Amino acid sequence: MIKIEDVTYTYSGNKGGGVKHINLDIAKGECVLFCGKSGCGKTTITRLINGLIPHFYSGELKGNVYLDGTPIKDIKMHDIASRVGSVFQNPKTQFFNVDASSEIAFVMENLSYAREKIVDRVSGAVTDLGLEEFYDRSIFKMSGGERQKIAFASIYALSPDIYVLDEPSSNLDIQTIEEIRRILMMLKGQGKTIIIAEHRLYFLKDVVDRVVYMEDGVIKDEYSGNEFFSLSQKEREQRGLRHLDLEKVELDYNLKPCGETFLEVKGLELYYGKTNIMKDINFQVSSGEVVGIIGNNGQEKSTLARVLCGIDKKYKGSICYDGANTKPKDRLKFFYMVLQDVNHQLFSDSVEGECALGYQDECNCSIEDMLKELDLYKHREKHPMALSGGEKQRLVVATSILCNKDVIIFDEPTSGLDFNNMKRVSKLIHKLSKAGKIVFVITHDYELVTSTCHKVIEFRNRKISDIYEVSPSNHKKLKKFFIV
């Protein structure tokens, strides 16, 4: 069905992330996983299969990609779109409407489907994916994970023969990931061909038929699904891969800092317009403490973060820092937030220049050392937008540390990161903790929580349901939340 024949691709401007001498055959109904370290070429493979290369991205392409025997470069994009459905790593890049139902219907409208067929397909997608509560909601009122669900639904409703999914679990809670797993199994049963580029691997056990491991733009190894999920921990770590079984993730217990309470939130209520969306928020944080904020998609965790750092001003209650109640403009001086969509935080024309924008001498770390620690030094002269998704994520983490703020909030900092780079981010967060910084980590990443956080604040029904230390005595409780 899909044939990649001696393909080498280099992006214009030598932006990196290209591929070299790729030869691959993918049969109809096969589910193939592409994995490897950040920037290894996984996303480029997906773009070759869905026609974005060469129809959208500019660069030098050698070799051919065939779809049912026809070179994909000779197939018009609207014809490819009807046969190959794609869900991108950042769902906002594929949205064209402001409400969920219109977005789900958009591709079919573009392909001139009959109205009755569109209504039937949209209704079926909403039911099958459990999206009834989102049907008429604004895209702008959704969390990142909820947007991911809508992006998937828009392709599911189209029902193409081939599904191309780039980091489909990105920003999703554990329950939704299990739903994605269920749907993938259902699609396999329908004989669909599925291509997945992913770092989060555990949920794909018994789903994928074949695994293609990539390094530096080339295929290094191929495995059957059973062979891949039988790799030892040592073999997995050598390849920079995430855990293949969350049950085997060990708790890297971090002794809680003994500093005094430095941040206290009392009687906090959050608002969207005049609508109360969260209330009864009360907690304390000590200097040097790393706090995980966990909860399903749609719990307004990111909204809470924006209020804490002074970006969002629609709240009641008090946020006391160093013993004094603060106003939003005060908190902007000593809080820093790494957004879920890091593209909104990249402003310079080079990686090195990006780091220099907010650099403070007091941070006791040079730009060069920080870039080396996050494996970005080789990209120092590149434009930030030329980086892969995971590399952009690491760059914004670097800038957040170099600005030397007292409180840093990370919103999904390891989304799109491989095992090695997740550990790099974890190590830097430990450094911040030892320097007395307060760190909040909003995450669905169980591996990050177990290796980084001192305690977690758990949200359910837009309220704090529990606050507890990440310790051996609470490990079962943490597992229960993250592992279905």
C-alpha positions in Angstrom: 0.0 0.0 0.0 2.8 2.4 1.0 6.3 2.1 -0.5 9.2 4.3 0.4 12.0 3.7 -2.1 15.5 5.0 -1.3 14.2 8.3 -0.1 16.6 11.1 1.1 15.1 14.4 2.1 16.8 17.6 3.2 14.8 20.6 4.4 15.5 24.0 2.7 18.1 25.9 4.7 19.5 22.5 6.0 17.1 22.8 9.0 17.8 19.3 10.2 15.3 16.5 10.9 15.6 15.1 7.4 16.0 11.5 6.4 18.6 9.4 4.4 18.2 6.4 2.2 14.9 5.2 3.6 13.5 2.0 2.2 10.3 0.7 3.6 7.1 -1.2 2.6 3.9 -0.9 4.6 1.2 -3.4 3.9 -2.6 -2.6 3.9 -3.9 -3.0 7.4 -0.5 -2.9 9.1 0.1 -0.8 12.2 3.7 0.6 12.2 5.3 2.6 15.0 8.2 5.0 14.3 10.3 5.8 17.4 13.6 7.2 18.3 15.2 10.2 20.0 13.9 13.7 19.4 14.9 15.0 15.9 15.6 11.5 14.5 13.3 12.0 11.5 10.0 10.4 12.7 7.9 13.4 11.8 9.6 13.7 8.4 8.5 10.1 7.6 4.9 11.1 8.5 5.1 14.1 6.1 6.4 11.9 3.3 3.5 9.6 3.7 0.7 12.2 3.9 2.2 14.3 1.0 3.1 17.4 3.0 6.5 16.6 1.6 6.9 17.6 -1.2 3.6 19.4 -1.6 3.9 21.8 1.4 7.5 21.7 2.8 10.3 22.9 0.6 13.5 20.9 0.3 15.5 18.5 -1.8 13.8 15.1 -2.2 15.5 12.1 -3.8 13.8 8.8 -4.3 10.0 8.1 -4.4 7.1 7.5 -2.0 4.3 5.4 -3.6 0.6 5.2 -2.5 -1.0 2.2 -4.1 1.7 2.2 -6.8 1.4 5.9 -7.7 4.2 8.4 -6.8 2.7 10.6 -4.1 4.3 13.7 -5.7 2.0 13.0 -8.7 -1.2 12.9 -6.5 -3.1 16.1 -5.8 -3.3 17.1 -2.1 -7.1 16.9 -2.0 -6.9 13.3 -3.3 -4.3 12.4 -0.7 -6.4 14.0 2.0 -9.4 11.7 1.2 -7.2 8.6 1.6 -4.7 9.6 4.3 -5.9 11.3 7.5 -3.3 13.1 9.7 -3.3 14.2 13.3 -0.4 16.6 13.9 1.7 16.9 17.0 0.2 20.4 17.6 -3.5 20.1 16.9 -4.0 23.9 16.6 -2.0 23.9 13.3 -4.8 21.9 11.6 -7.8 23.9 13.0 -9.9 26.1 10.7 -13.0 26.7 12.8 -13.9 28.1 16.2 -16.3 25.3 17.4 -15.8 21.5 17.7 -18.6 20.3 15.6 -17.6 22.5 12.7 -14.0 21.4 13.0 -15.0 17.8 12.9 -17.0 18.4 9.7 -14.5 20.6 8.0 -12.5 18.1 6.0 -15.6 16.4 4.7 -17.1 19.7 3.7 -13.9 20.5 1.8 -14.2 17.2 -0.1 -17.9 18.0 -1.0 -19.5 15.2 1.0 -23.3 15.2 1.0 -24.8 17.1 4.0 -26.6 13.9 5.3 -23.3 12.0 5.2 -21.5 14.7 7.1 -24.1 14.9 9.8 -24.1 11.1 10.2 -20.2 10.9 10.3 -19.9 13.8 12.8 -22.5 12.2 15.0 -20.8 8.8 14.8 -17.4 10.3 15.7 -18.8 12.2 18.7 -20.5 9.1 20.0 -17.6 6.7 19.4 -15.1 9.0 20.9 -17.3 10.1 23.8 -17.2 13.8 22.8 -20.8 14.8 23.5 -19.8 17.5 26.0 -17.6 19.2 23.4 -20.1 19.2 20.6 -20.8 22.9 20.4 -17.9 24.2 22.5 -15.5 26.8 21.4 -12.0 25.5 20.5 -10.6 28.5 22.4 -12.2 27.2 25.6 -10.6 23.8 25.5 -7.4 22.5 27.0 -4.6 21.2 24.9 -5.6 17.6 25.5 -9.2 18.4 24.6 -8.1 20.0 21.3 -6.1 16.8 20.6 -9.3 14.8 20.9 -11.1 17.1 18.4 -8.2 16.8 15.9 -8.5 13.0 16.1 -12.3 13.1 15.8 -12.0 15.2 12.6 -9.9 12.4 10.9 -11.9 9.6 12.4 -15.1 11.0 11.0 -13.5 11.1 7.5 -12.7 7.4 7.9 -9.7 7.3 5.5 -7.8 4.1 4.6 -4.6 5.3 6.2 -4.2 7.1 9.5 -1.0 9.1 10.2 -0.6 10.1 13.8 2.3 12.3 15.0 2.5 12.0 18.8 -1.2 11.2 19.3 -0.9 10.9 23.1 0.7 14.4 23.4 -1.0 16.3 26.3 -3.6 13.6 26.9 -4.6 12.2 30.3 -4.3 8.5 31.0 -8.0 7.8 30.5 -8.0 9.4 27.0 -4.9 7.5 26.1 -6.7 4.3 26.9 -9.5 5.5 24.7 -7.1 6.1 21.8 -5.7 2.6 22.3 -9.2 1.2 22.1 -9.9 3.1 18.9 -6.7 2.0 17.4 -7.6 -1.6 18.0 -11.0 -0.9 16.5 -9.4 0.7 13.4 -7.1 -2.3 13.0 -10.2 -4.5 13.1 -11.6 -2.4 10.2 -8.4 -3.1 8.2 -7.1 0.4 8.4 -3.4 1.1 7.9 -2.0 3.1 10.8 1.3 5.0 11.0 2.3 6.3 14.4 5.3 8.5 15.4 5.4 8.5 19.2 7.6 8.8 22.3 5.1 7.5 24.8 5.1 3.8 24.1 3.5 1.7 26.8 -0.1 2.1 25.5 0.9 0.7 22.1 1.7 -2.8 23.4 -0.4 -5.4 21.5 -1.4 -2.6 19.1 1.5 -2.2 16.7 2.6 -4.9 14.3 6.0 -3.5 13.5 8.4 -1.0 15.1 10.9 1.1 13.1 13.6 2.6 15.3 15.4 5.6 13.8 18.6 7.5 14.6 19.9 10.7 12.8 17.5 10.3 9.9 18.2 6.6 9.1 16.5 3.4 10.0 18.7 1.6 12.5 16.5 -1.3 13.5 13.2 -3.0 12.8 11.3 -5.2 15.2 8.0 -7.1 15.4 5.7 -5.7 18.0 6.4 -8.6 20.4 10.2 -8.3 19.9 10.1 -4.6 20.6 8.1 -4.8 23.8 10.4 -7.6 25.0 13.5 -5.3 25.0 15.3 -5.1 28.4 15.4 -1.9 30.4 19.1 -1.5 29.4 18.3 -1.9 25.7 15.5 0.6 26.0 17.6 3.2 27.8 20.4 2.8 25.3 18.0 3.8 22.5 16.6 6.7 24.5 13.2 5.2 24.6 10.4 5.7 27.2 9.2 2.9 29.5 7.5 0.1 27.7 5.5 -0.8 30.8 4.5 1.9 33.4 4.0 -0.8 36.1 7.8 -1.2 36.0 8.5 2.6 36.6 10.4 2.9 39.9 9.9 5.8 42.3 13.0 8.0 42.4 12.2 9.3 45.8 13.3 12.9 46.4 13.6 14.1 50.0 11.2 17.0 50.6 13.0 20.3 51.1 12.8 21.6 54.7 12.4 25.3 53.7 9.7 27.5 55.2 6.4 28.1 53.4 7.1 30.7 50.7 4.0 30.6 48.7 0.5 30.3 50.1 -2.8 30.2 48.0 -5.9 30.8 50.1 -9.6 30.7 49.0 -8.7 31.0 45.3 -11.6 31.1 42.8 -11.0 31.3 39.0 -13.4 32.8 36.4 -13.9 32.6 32.7 -15.8 35.8 32.0 -18.3 35.9 34.8 -18.5 32.1 35.1 -16.8 30.5 38.1 -14.7 27.6 36.8 -12.7 26.6 39.9 -13.0 27.3 43.6 -11.8 26.4 47.1 -8.2 26.3 46.0 -5.9 26.2 49.0 -2.3 25.0 49.3 1.2 25.9 50.6 4.6 25.5 49.0 8.0 25.7 50.5 11.1 27.1 48.9 12.9 24.5 46.9 9.8 22.3 46.5 8.8 20.7 43.2 5.0 20.3 43.0 3.2 18.2 40.4 -0.2 19.4 39.3 -2.1 16.4 38.0 -5.6 15.8 36.7 -7.6 14.8 33.6 -7.9 17.1 30.6 -10.2 20.1 31.1 -9.5 20.5 34.8 -8.3 24.1 34.2 -4.8 23.3 35.4 -3.3 25.7 32.8 -5.7 28.4 33.8 -4.6 28.1 37.4 -1.0 28.4 36.3 -1.7 31.6 34.3 -3.4 33.1 37.4 -0.5 32.1 39.7 2.1 33.8 37.4 0.0 36.9 36.9 -1.0 36.5 33.2 -4.7 35.9 34.0 -6.3 38.4 36.3 -9.8 36.9 36.6 -9.8 35.5 40.1 -10.7 36.0 43.8 -8.8 35.0 46.8 -5.2 35.6 47.8 -1.8 34.5 46.5 0.8 35.3 49.2 4.5 35.2 48.3 7.2 35.6 51.0 4.5 36.5 53.5 2.8 39.3 51.5 -0.4 39.2 49.4 0.5 39.9 45.8 -1.1 41.5 42.7 -0.7 40.0 39.2 1.8 42.7 38.2 3.9 41.8 41.2 4.0 38.1 40.4 5.1 38.8 36.8 8.4 40.0 38.2 9.4 36.7 39.9 7.2 34.1 38.2 7.9 32.5 34.8 5.7 30.1 32.9 6.6 27.7 30.2 3.5 27.4 28.1 2.0 24.2 26.7 2.4 25.5 23.2 6.0 26.7 23.2 5.7 28.3 19.8 4.2 31.3 21.5 7.4 31.9 23.5 10.0 31.9 20.7 11.0 35.3 19.5 14.6 35.4 18.4 16.2 34.4 15.1 18.6 32.0 16.7 18.6 29.5 19.5 21.5 31.3 21.2 19.7 34.6 20.7 16.6 33.2 22.3 18.5 32.3 25.4 20.0 35.7 25.6 16.7 37.6 25.6 16.0 37.2 29.3 19.4 36.0 30.5 20.3 37.1 34.1 23.9 36.9 35.3 22.7 35.8 38.8 21.5 32.4 37.4 25.1 31.1 37.7 24.9 29.2 34.4 26.2 30.3 31.1 24.1 30.1 27.9 26.7 27.8 26.4 26.6 25.4 29.4 22.8 25.4 29.4 22.6 24.5 25.7 25.1 21.7 26.1 23.2 20.3 29.1 20.0 20.1 27.0 21.8 18.8 23.9 21.0 22.0 22.0 24.5 23.5 21.5 24.8 22.0 18.0 21.7 24.0 17.1 22.8 27.3 18.6 22.8 29.2 15.2 19.6 27.7 13.9 16.3 29.6 13.9 14.1 28.3 16.8 11.2 27.6 14.5 13.5 25.2 12.5 13.8 22.9 15.5 11.8 19.8 16.0 8.9 19.9 18.6 11.0 18.3 21.3 13.9 20.6 20.6 11.7 23.7 20.9 10.4 22.3 24.2 13.9 22.0 25.5 14.9 25.5 24.3 12.0 27.1 26.2 13.0 25.1 29.3 16.5 26.5 28.9 15.2 30.1 28.6 13.0 29.7 31.7 16.1 28.7 33.8 18.4 31.4 32.4 16.0 34.2 33.3 16.5 33.3 37.1 13.0 33.7 38.3 12.0 32.6 41.8 9.0 30.5 40.8 8.8 28.6 37.5 5.7 26.8 36.2 6.2 24.2 33.5 3.0 23.3 31.6 3.6 19.8 30.0 7.4 20.4 29.8 8.2 16.8 28.5 5.5 16.6 25.8 7.3 15.2 22.7 10.5 14.4 24.6 12.3 11.1 24.5 13.6 9.3 27.6 17.0 10.9 27.6 15.7 14.4 27.2 13.0 13.8 29.8 15.8 12.9 32.3 17.7 16.1 31.2 14.7 18.2 32.1 14.2 16.3 35.4 17.9 16.9 36.3 17.5 20.7 35.6 14.4 20.8 37.8 16.4 19.2 40.6 19.0 21.9 40.2 16.3 24.6 40.5 15.0 22.9 43.6 18.5 22.8 45.2 18.8 26.6 44.4 15.7 27.2 46.5 13.3 27.8 43.5 9.7 26.8 43.7 8.7 24.7 40.7 5.3 23.7 39.5 5.0 20.9 36.9 1.6 20.5 35.2 1.9 17.0 33.6 0.4 13.8 32.5 3.9 12.2 32.4 4.1 9.6 35.1 7.8 9.1 34.5 8.5 12.8 35.1 6.4 12.9 38.3 8.1 9.8 39.8 11.6 11.2 39.0 11.1 14.9 39.8 8.2 15.9 42.2 8.2 16.2 46.0 4.4 16.3 46.1 1.4 16.4 43.9 -1.8 18.4 43.9 -4.5 16.2 42.3 -7.5 17.8 40.7 -10.9 16.2 40.0 -14.1 18.0 39.0 -12.1 21.3 38.9 -11.4 21.1 42.6 -8.4 19.9 44.6 -9.2 16.3 45.5 -6.0 15.4 47.3 -2.5 16.7 48.1 0.2 14.2 49.0 3.9 13.6 49.0 5.6 11.6 46.3 7.0 9.0 48.6 7.2 5.2 49.0 4.1 5.2 51.2 2.1 7.0 48.6 3.4 5.2 45.5 0.4 3.0 45.2 -1.9 6.0 45.3 0.1 7.7 42.5 0.1 4.5 40.4 -3.7 4.3 40.8 -4.1 7.8 39.3 -1.7 7.2 36.4 -2.2 3.6 35.5 -5.6 2.3 34.4 
